Amino acid sequence: MRLTPHGLWFLGRRFPCAIGKSGIRVQKREGDGATPAGRHRIVGMMYRADRLAQPQPWAKKIGPQDLWSDDSEASEYNQLVCMPYAFSHEAMRRADPLYDIVFITDYNYPEAQSGLGSAIFLHQWRRPRFPTEGCIALRRDHLKWIAERVPQGALLEISQSLATDA
């Protein structure tokens, strides 16, 4: 899987996508709105079982209590956590369809360093090419197509040459 200025390439196909509102950065920080440059692995996949079938056997259901910690002061920073959770977080089970399928990358995960960024996922876009907070977002049908084919551990390449701070 490779991100280019023309989209995300996977298995010889190009998919239009959205990236972080601040572009791509080598020096990623929490809350900067940037997509991190580098070579990252797809280490997990989560999905809404009430909205779609399990895309692959290694995909895990998103439960009603599932959250993702984005509080750089918390010991669970950039980790899947459960309600109740006192620190800053985002809900994995959302009313909108953005996280119906989520690929978890190994950017700053699982051994997170405080402040380097959290929750760098691939997920459904809000609307075509609408910027994210740092994730890569795709059309629902494209995301589903990829989810049905991507192996766990697949490489996601985001070239440093695309970075605004390179």
Residue frames as a rotation matrix with the C-alpha (Angstrom) as fourth column:
MET 1
0.600 0.800 0.000 0.00
0.800 -0.600 0.000 0.00
0.000 0.000 -1.000 0.00
ARG 2
-0.548 -0.835 -0.057 1.53
0.820 -0.549 0.159 3.32
-0.164 0.040 0.986 -1.05
LEU 3
0.537 0.673 -0.509 0.30
0.567 -0.735 -0.373 6.89
-0.625 -0.088 -0.776 -0.70
THR 4
-0.550 -0.639 0.537 1.10
0.833 -0.376 0.406 9.18
-0.058 0.671 0.739 -3.62
PRO 5
-0.852 0.247 -0.462 -0.07
-0.181 -0.966 -0.183 12.67
-0.492 -0.073 0.868 -4.60
HIS 6
-0.623 0.601 -0.500 -2.62
-0.643 -0.029 0.766 10.89
0.446 0.798 0.405 -6.81
GLY 7
0.502 0.861 0.076 -4.13
-0.731 0.376 0.570 8.59
0.463 -0.342 0.818 -4.20
LEU 8
0.014 -0.398 0.917 -3.56
-0.770 0.581 0.264 5.37
-0.638 -0.710 -0.299 -2.31
TRP 9
0.004 -0.110 -0.994 -2.22
-0.848 0.526 -0.062 2.46
0.530 0.843 -0.091 -4.38
PHE 10
-0.254 -0.051 0.966 -3.05
-0.680 0.719 -0.141 -1.11
-0.688 -0.693 -0.217 -3.39
LEU 11
-0.150 0.111 0.982 -2.88
0.335 0.941 -0.055 -4.30
-0.930 0.321 -0.178 -5.49
GLY 12
-0.754 -0.313 0.577 -2.36
0.630 -0.097 0.770 -2.29
-0.185 0.945 0.271 -8.67
ARG 13
0.182 0.874 0.452 -5.39
0.842 -0.376 0.388 -0.06
0.509 0.310 -0.803 -8.12
ARG 14
-0.885 -0.409 0.221 -5.46
0.276 -0.845 -0.458 3.63
0.374 -0.344 0.861 -7.25
PHE 15
0.096 0.917 -0.388 -7.99
0.956 0.024 0.293 4.91
0.278 -0.399 -0.874 -4.74
PRO 16
-0.079 -0.071 0.994 -8.75
-0.016 -0.997 -0.073 8.60
0.997 -0.021 0.078 -4.18
CYS 17
0.124 0.070 -0.990 -8.21
0.930 0.339 0.141 9.50
0.345 -0.938 -0.023 -0.55
ALA 18
0.722 0.057 0.690 -8.02
-0.164 -0.954 0.251 12.32
0.672 -0.295 -0.679 1.96
ILE 19
-0.159 -0.805 -0.571 -5.10
0.723 0.299 -0.623 13.03
0.673 -0.512 0.534 4.28
GLY 20
-0.055 0.071 -0.996 -4.56
0.934 -0.348 -0.077 15.28
-0.352 -0.935 -0.047 7.28
LYS 21
0.849 0.514 0.121 -5.60
0.527 -0.806 -0.271 18.92
-0.042 0.294 -0.955 7.03
SER 22
0.640 -0.700 -0.315 -1.96
-0.449 -0.675 0.586 19.94
-0.623 -0.233 -0.747 7.63
GLY 23
0.491 -0.435 -0.755 -0.63
-0.760 0.210 -0.615 17.65
0.426 0.876 -0.228 4.92
ILE 24
0.802 -0.344 -0.488 2.11
0.400 0.916 0.013 15.10
0.443 -0.206 0.873 5.50
ARG 25
0.584 -0.623 0.519 4.86
-0.752 -0.657 0.057 15.67
0.306 -0.424 -0.853 8.05
VAL 26
-0.025 -0.717 -0.697 8.01
0.078 0.694 -0.716 13.89
0.997 -0.073 0.039 9.10
GLN 27
-0.947 -0.320 -0.035 7.86
0.093 -0.168 -0.981 15.52
0.308 -0.933 0.188 12.56
LYS 28
-0.068 0.994 -0.088 4.32
0.192 0.099 0.976 14.53
0.979 0.050 -0.197 13.57
ARG 29
-0.979 -0.128 0.161 2.89
-0.123 -0.262 -0.957 15.89
0.165 -0.957 0.240 16.85
GLU 30
-0.501 0.839 -0.212 -0.36
0.839 0.412 -0.355 15.26
-0.211 -0.356 -0.910 18.72
GLY 31
0.279 0.809 -0.517 -3.13
0.598 -0.568 -0.566 17.51
-0.751 -0.151 -0.642 17.44
ASP 32
-0.507 -0.560 -0.655 -1.18
-0.110 -0.712 0.693 18.97
-0.855 0.424 0.299 14.49
GLY 33
0.508 0.834 -0.214 -3.63
-0.367 -0.015 -0.930 17.60
-0.779 0.551 0.299 11.90
ALA 34
-0.019 -0.624 -0.781 -0.83
-0.999 -0.019 0.040 15.99
-0.040 0.781 -0.623 9.87
THR 35
0.982 0.169 -0.085 -0.50
-0.181 0.969 -0.169 12.53
0.053 0.181 0.982 8.37
PRO 36
0.425 -0.883 0.199 2.85
-0.468 -0.026 0.883 11.02
-0.775 -0.468 -0.424 9.41
ALA 37
0.452 -0.421 -0.786 5.40
-0.798 0.203 -0.567 10.23
0.398 0.884 -0.245 6.71
GLY 38
-0.372 -0.705 0.604 7.16
-0.860 0.507 0.063 6.90
-0.350 -0.496 -0.795 6.96
ARG 39
-0.469 0.163 -0.868 6.73
-0.372 0.855 0.362 3.17
0.801 0.493 -0.340 6.58
HIS 40
-0.422 0.460 0.781 3.92
-0.869 0.040 -0.493 1.94
-0.258 -0.887 0.383 8.78
ARG 41
-0.963 0.133 -0.232 2.26
0.061 0.955 0.292 -1.43
0.261 0.267 -0.928 9.13
ILE 42
0.010 0.991 0.131 -1.44
-0.742 -0.080 0.665 -2.26
0.670 -0.103 0.735 9.23
VAL 43
-0.877 -0.477 -0.046 -1.47
-0.294 0.611 -0.735 -4.03
0.379 -0.632 -0.676 12.59
GLY 44
-0.723 0.689 0.048 -5.18
0.345 0.421 -0.839 -4.21
-0.599 -0.590 -0.542 13.26
MET 45
-0.776 0.616 0.137 -8.62
-0.127 -0.365 0.922 -3.86
0.618 0.698 0.362 11.75
MET 46
-0.773 0.626 -0.099 -11.85
0.229 0.131 -0.965 -3.10
-0.591 -0.768 -0.245 13.58
TYR 47
-0.829 0.551 0.097 -15.37
-0.008 -0.185 0.983 -3.01
0.560 0.813 0.158 12.19
ARG 48
-0.525 0.769 0.364 -19.00
-0.795 -0.291 -0.533 -2.36
-0.304 -0.569 0.764 13.15
ALA 49
-0.981 0.113 0.158 -20.60
0.141 0.973 0.184 -5.82
-0.133 0.203 -0.970 13.19
ASP 50
-0.171 0.978 -0.120 -24.06
0.455 -0.030 -0.890 -4.24
-0.874 -0.207 -0.440 13.35
ARG 51
0.371 0.278 -0.886 -23.42
-0.491 -0.751 -0.441 -2.47
-0.788 0.599 -0.142 10.01
LEU 52
0.398 -0.263 -0.879 -21.37
-0.860 0.228 -0.457 -4.90
0.320 0.938 -0.136 7.92
ALA 53
0.978 -0.061 -0.199 -19.98
0.091 0.985 0.145 -8.41
0.187 -0.160 0.969 7.78
GLN 54
0.526 -0.850 0.020 -16.54
-0.053 -0.010 0.999 -9.23
-0.849 -0.526 -0.050 9.13
PRO 55
0.681 -0.246 -0.690 -14.16
-0.728 -0.332 -0.600 -8.30
-0.081 0.911 -0.405 6.28
GLN 56
0.005 -0.725 -0.689 -11.48
-0.403 0.629 -0.665 -10.82
0.915 0.281 -0.290 7.31
PRO 57
0.516 0.231 -0.825 -11.00
0.492 0.708 0.506 -13.32
0.701 -0.667 0.252 10.14
TRP 58
-0.396 -0.776 -0.492 -8.39
0.873 -0.152 -0.463 -11.09
0.284 -0.613 0.738 11.82
ALA 59
-0.504 0.305 0.808 -10.77
-0.138 -0.952 0.273 -8.09
0.853 0.027 0.522 12.03
LYS 60
-0.801 0.187 -0.568 -12.14
0.598 0.267 -0.756 -7.37
0.011 -0.945 -0.326 15.51
LYS 61
0.170 0.951 0.257 -15.63
0.800 -0.285 0.527 -6.10
0.575 0.117 -0.810 16.34
ILE 62
-0.761 -0.242 0.602 -15.97
-0.087 -0.881 -0.465 -2.56
0.643 -0.406 0.649 17.67
GLY 63
-0.349 0.613 -0.709 -17.83
0.890 0.453 -0.046 -2.80
0.293 -0.647 -0.704 20.94
PRO 64
0.547 0.685 0.481 -20.10
0.487 -0.728 0.482 -0.16
0.680 -0.029 -0.732 22.49
GLN 65
0.899 -0.241 -0.366 -17.52
0.271 -0.352 0.896 0.53
-0.345 -0.905 -0.251 25.22
ASP 66
0.197 -0.915 0.351 -14.49
0.965 0.245 0.097 0.87
-0.175 0.320 0.931 22.90
LEU 67
0.959 -0.054 -0.279 -12.54
-0.059 -0.998 -0.012 4.13
-0.278 0.028 -0.960 22.96
TRP 68
0.371 -0.909 0.190 -9.11
0.782 0.195 -0.592 5.24
0.501 0.368 0.783 21.75
SER 69
0.573 -0.221 -0.789 -6.96
0.595 -0.550 0.586 7.24
-0.563 -0.806 -0.183 24.17
ASP 70
0.391 -0.462 0.796 -5.52
0.664 -0.457 -0.591 10.44
0.637 0.760 0.128 22.68
ASP 71
0.960 -0.066 0.272 -4.35
-0.237 -0.708 0.665 11.96
0.149 -0.703 -0.695 25.96
SER 72
0.347 -0.913 -0.214 -0.56
-0.075 0.200 -0.977 12.17
0.935 0.355 0.002 25.82
GLU 73
-0.305 -0.423 0.854 -0.41
-0.864 -0.254 -0.434 12.35
0.401 -0.870 -0.288 29.64
ALA 74
0.626 0.629 0.460 -2.29
-0.758 0.630 0.169 9.07
-0.183 -0.455 0.871 30.10
SER 75
-0.332 -0.756 0.564 -0.43
-0.562 0.639 0.526 5.78
-0.758 -0.143 -0.637 30.51
GLU 76
0.004 0.444 0.896 -2.80
0.513 0.768 -0.383 4.31
-0.858 0.461 -0.224 27.90
TYR 77
0.099 -0.010 -0.995 -1.92
-0.550 -0.834 -0.047 7.00
-0.829 0.552 -0.088 25.32
ASN 78
-0.174 -0.052 -0.983 -2.61
-0.982 0.085 0.169 5.81
0.075 0.995 -0.066 21.78
GLN 79
-0.997 -0.070 0.033 -4.23
-0.074 0.985 -0.153 2.58
-0.022 -0.155 -0.988 22.94
LEU 80
-0.200 0.957 -0.210 -7.65
-0.092 0.195 0.976 0.98
0.975 0.215 0.049 22.69
VAL 81
-0.993 -0.013 0.113 -9.39
-0.113 0.006 -0.994 1.51
0.012 -1.000 -0.008 26.04
CYS 82
-0.398 0.903 -0.159 -12.90
0.676 0.406 0.615 0.95
0.621 0.137 -0.772 27.38
MET 83
-0.071 0.522 0.850 -15.56
-0.462 -0.772 0.435 3.09
0.884 -0.362 0.296 29.04
PRO 84
0.983 0.179 -0.050 -15.50
0.183 -0.979 0.086 4.56
-0.034 -0.093 -0.995 31.57
TYR 85
0.066 -0.987 0.144 -12.25
0.984 0.040 -0.172 6.37
0.164 0.153 0.974 30.84
ALA 86
0.544 0.222 -0.809 -11.35
0.614 -0.763 0.203 9.64
-0.573 -0.607 -0.551 32.54
PHE 87
-0.394 -0.802 -0.449 -8.73
0.186 -0.548 0.816 10.87
-0.900 0.238 0.365 30.07
SER 88
0.029 0.346 -0.938 -9.18
-0.804 -0.550 -0.227 12.44
-0.594 0.760 0.263 26.62
HIS 89
-0.635 -0.125 0.762 -10.30
0.198 0.927 0.317 9.88
-0.746 0.353 -0.565 24.03
GLU 90
-0.474 0.604 -0.641 -12.41
-0.880 -0.336 0.335 9.32
-0.013 0.723 0.691 20.97
ALA 91
0.196 0.660 0.725 -15.24
-0.489 0.706 -0.511 6.83
-0.850 -0.255 0.461 20.61
MET 92
-0.885 -0.463 0.051 -14.59
-0.225 0.520 0.824 3.97
-0.408 0.718 -0.564 18.23
ARG 93
-0.469 0.823 0.320 -18.31
0.877 0.476 0.062 3.23
-0.102 0.310 -0.945 17.94
ARG 94
-0.913 0.037 -0.405 -19.65
-0.057 -0.998 0.037 6.36
-0.403 0.057 0.913 16.28
ALA 95
0.090 0.996 -0.026 -23.11
0.057 -0.031 -0.998 7.44
-0.994 0.089 -0.060 15.17
ASP 96
0.505 0.001 -0.863 -21.70
-0.809 -0.347 -0.474 8.34
-0.300 0.938 -0.175 11.74
PRO 97
0.996 -0.018 0.090 -20.10
0.047 0.942 -0.332 5.71
-0.079 0.335 0.939 9.48
LEU 98
0.555 -0.828 -0.082 -16.51
-0.768 -0.471 -0.434 7.01
0.321 0.304 -0.897 9.61
TYR 99
-0.466 -0.763 0.448 -15.27
-0.879 0.457 -0.137 4.13
-0.100 -0.458 -0.884 11.77
ASP 100
0.698 0.710 0.092 -17.43
-0.683 0.698 -0.215 1.33
-0.217 0.087 0.972 10.39
ILE 101
0.775 -0.631 -0.040 -14.11
0.593 0.746 -0.303 -0.09
0.221 0.211 0.952 9.16
VAL 102
0.805 -0.577 0.139 -10.85
-0.591 -0.753 0.291 1.09
-0.063 -0.316 -0.947 10.74
PHE 103
0.571 -0.754 -0.325 -7.32
0.477 0.627 -0.616 -0.02
0.668 0.197 0.717 9.94
ILE 104
0.935 -0.345 -0.076 -4.97
-0.087 -0.435 0.896 0.54
-0.343 -0.832 -0.437 12.87
THR 105
0.597 -0.801 -0.043 -1.41
-0.063 0.007 -0.998 1.48
0.799 0.599 -0.046 11.90
ASP 106
0.481 -0.514 -0.710 1.70
0.866 0.406 0.292 0.97
0.138 -0.756 0.640 13.96
TYR 107
-0.093 -0.480 0.872 2.53
0.201 -0.867 -0.455 4.68
0.975 0.134 0.177 13.86
ASN 108
-0.556 -0.247 0.793 3.52
-0.643 -0.477 -0.599 5.43
0.527 -0.843 0.107 17.49
TYR 109
0.441 0.746 0.499 1.81
-0.888 0.444 0.121 2.17
-0.131 -0.497 0.858 18.47
PRO 110
0.537 0.746 -0.394 1.80
0.447 0.145 0.883 0.00
0.715 -0.650 -0.256 20.49
GLU 111
-0.009 -0.605 -0.796 4.77
0.979 -0.169 0.118 1.54
-0.205 -0.778 0.594 22.36
ALA 112
0.614 0.392 0.685 3.56
0.599 -0.797 -0.080 5.15
0.514 0.459 -0.724 22.21
GLN 113
-0.605 -0.738 -0.299 5.79
0.792 -0.518 -0.325 8.12
0.085 -0.433 0.897 22.92
SER 114
0.109 0.710 -0.696 3.91
0.760 -0.511 -0.402 10.97
-0.640 -0.485 -0.595 24.55
GLY 115
0.223 0.133 -0.966 2.92
-0.125 -0.978 -0.164 13.78
-0.967 0.158 -0.202 22.18
LEU 116
-0.771 -0.627 -0.110 3.99
-0.195 0.069 0.978 12.15
-0.606 0.776 -0.176 18.90
GLY 117
-0.424 0.701 -0.573 0.43
-0.884 -0.182 0.431 11.59
0.198 0.689 0.697 17.69
SER 118
-0.728 0.288 0.622 -2.30
-0.144 0.822 -0.551 9.03
-0.670 -0.491 -0.557 18.16
ALA 119
0.149 0.920 0.363 -5.11
0.178 0.336 -0.925 7.25
-0.973 0.202 -0.114 16.36
ILE 120
-0.372 -0.303 -0.877 -3.48
-0.816 -0.344 0.465 7.21
-0.443 0.889 -0.119 12.93
PHE 121
-0.136 0.528 0.838 -6.01
0.145 0.848 -0.510 5.08
-0.980 0.052 -0.192 11.10
LEU 122
-0.969 0.208 -0.134 -7.38
-0.166 -0.141 0.976 4.42
0.184 0.968 0.171 7.66
HIS 123
-0.521 0.853 -0.024 -11.13
0.429 0.237 -0.872 4.93
-0.738 -0.464 -0.489 7.71
GLN 124
0.053 0.659 0.750 -14.11
0.998 -0.057 -0.020 6.13
0.030 0.750 -0.661 5.68
TRP 125
-0.895 -0.387 0.221 -14.07
0.396 -0.918 -0.006 9.73
0.206 0.082 0.975 4.54
ARG 126
-0.485 0.705 -0.517 -16.59
0.261 -0.447 -0.856 12.30
-0.835 -0.550 0.033 5.70
ARG 127
0.816 0.569 -0.104 -17.05
0.013 -0.198 -0.980 13.47
-0.578 0.798 -0.169 2.12
PRO 128
0.739 -0.545 0.396 -14.78
0.644 0.400 -0.652 13.30
0.197 0.737 0.647 -0.95
ARG 129
-0.030 -0.956 0.291 -11.24
0.667 -0.237 -0.707 14.41
0.745 0.173 0.645 -0.12
PHE 130
0.741 0.296 0.603 -12.37
-0.240 -0.722 0.649 16.24
0.627 -0.626 -0.464 3.05
PRO 131
-0.233 -0.971 0.055 -9.23
-0.409 0.047 -0.911 16.54
0.882 -0.235 -0.408 5.21
THR 132
0.562 0.310 -0.767 -8.78
0.452 0.661 0.599 14.47
0.692 -0.684 0.231 8.36
GLU 133
0.905 -0.281 0.318 -7.03
-0.422 -0.523 0.740 15.06
-0.041 -0.805 -0.592 11.68
GLY 134
-0.074 -0.994 0.076 -4.10
-0.916 0.098 0.388 12.97
-0.394 -0.041 -0.918 10.40
CYS 135
-0.019 0.172 0.985 -5.66
0.045 0.984 -0.171 9.74
-0.999 0.041 -0.027 9.19
ILE 136
-0.945 -0.075 -0.318 -6.05
-0.318 -0.015 0.948 8.54
-0.076 0.997 -0.010 5.62
ALA 137
-0.224 0.951 0.211 -9.71
-0.202 0.166 -0.965 8.43
-0.953 -0.259 0.155 4.60
LEU 138
-0.993 -0.105 -0.061 -11.33
-0.092 0.317 0.944 6.67
-0.080 0.942 -0.325 1.65
ARG 139
-0.242 0.932 -0.269 -14.68
-0.877 -0.091 0.472 6.12
0.415 0.350 0.840 0.01
ARG 140
0.142 0.383 0.913 -16.71
-0.832 0.545 -0.100 3.44
-0.536 -0.746 0.396 1.80
ASP 141
0.959 0.283 0.019 -16.78
-0.226 0.805 -0.548 0.96
-0.171 0.522 0.836 -1.08
HIS 142
0.405 -0.892 -0.202 -13.04
-0.368 0.044 -0.929 1.37
0.837 0.451 -0.311 -1.65
LEU 143
-0.262 -0.464 0.846 -12.29
-0.954 -0.004 -0.298 0.90
0.142 -0.886 -0.442 2.04
LYS 144
0.497 0.546 0.675 -14.42
-0.621 0.767 -0.164 -2.25
-0.606 -0.338 0.720 2.08
TRP 145
0.917 -0.202 -0.343 -12.68
-0.195 0.524 -0.829 -3.60
0.347 0.828 0.441 -1.04
ILE 146
-0.042 -0.989 0.140 -9.27
-0.592 -0.089 -0.801 -3.05
0.805 -0.117 -0.582 0.55
ALA 147
-0.096 0.058 0.994 -10.45
-0.979 0.176 -0.105 -4.50
-0.181 -0.983 0.040 3.90
GLU 148
0.825 0.500 0.264 -11.45
-0.437 0.860 -0.262 -7.74
-0.358 0.101 0.928 2.20
ARG 149
0.861 -0.496 -0.110 -7.97
0.170 0.485 -0.858 -8.14
0.479 0.720 0.503 0.69
VAL 150
0.282 -0.819 0.500 -5.34
-0.674 -0.540 -0.504 -6.50
0.683 -0.194 -0.704 2.88
PRO 151
0.270 -0.243 -0.932 -3.19
0.504 0.860 -0.078 -8.89
0.820 -0.449 0.355 4.90
GLN 152
0.993 -0.023 -0.115 -2.49
0.096 -0.408 0.908 -8.13
-0.067 -0.913 -0.403 8.53
GLY 153
0.268 -0.953 -0.142 0.96
0.437 -0.011 0.900 -6.55
-0.859 -0.303 0.413 8.71
ALA 154
0.463 -0.060 0.884 0.72
0.872 -0.144 -0.467 -4.98
0.156 0.988 -0.015 5.24
LEU 155
-0.515 -0.752 -0.412 3.10
0.759 -0.623 0.188 -2.10
-0.398 -0.216 0.892 4.68
LEU 156
0.764 0.630 0.142 1.74
0.639 -0.706 -0.304 1.44
-0.091 0.323 -0.942 4.27
GLU 157
-0.337 -0.941 0.043 4.34
0.921 -0.320 0.221 3.70
-0.194 0.114 0.974 2.65
ILE 158
0.885 0.465 -0.025 4.00
0.457 -0.878 -0.141 7.46
-0.088 0.113 -0.990 2.96
SER 159
0.186 -0.916 0.355 7.07
0.874 -0.011 -0.485 8.97
0.448 0.400 0.799 1.32
GLN 160
0.034 -0.298 -0.954 9.01
0.727 -0.647 0.228 11.68
-0.686 -0.702 0.194 3.12
SER 161
-0.871 -0.373 0.320 9.21
0.486 -0.552 0.678 13.43
-0.076 0.746 0.662 -0.26
LEU 162
-0.114 0.918 0.379 5.50
0.624 -0.231 0.746 14.26
0.773 0.322 -0.547 0.17
ALA 163
0.168 0.175 -0.970 6.10
0.976 -0.171 0.138 15.93
-0.142 -0.970 -0.200 3.54
THR 164
0.758 0.186 0.625 5.72
0.318 -0.942 -0.104 19.68
0.570 0.278 -0.774 3.94
ASP 165
0.843 -0.466 0.269 8.46
-0.501 -0.497 0.708 19.73
-0.196 -0.732 -0.653 6.61
ALA 166
0.771 -0.569 0.287 11.01
0.586 0.810 0.030 17.52
-0.250 0.145 0.957 4.80
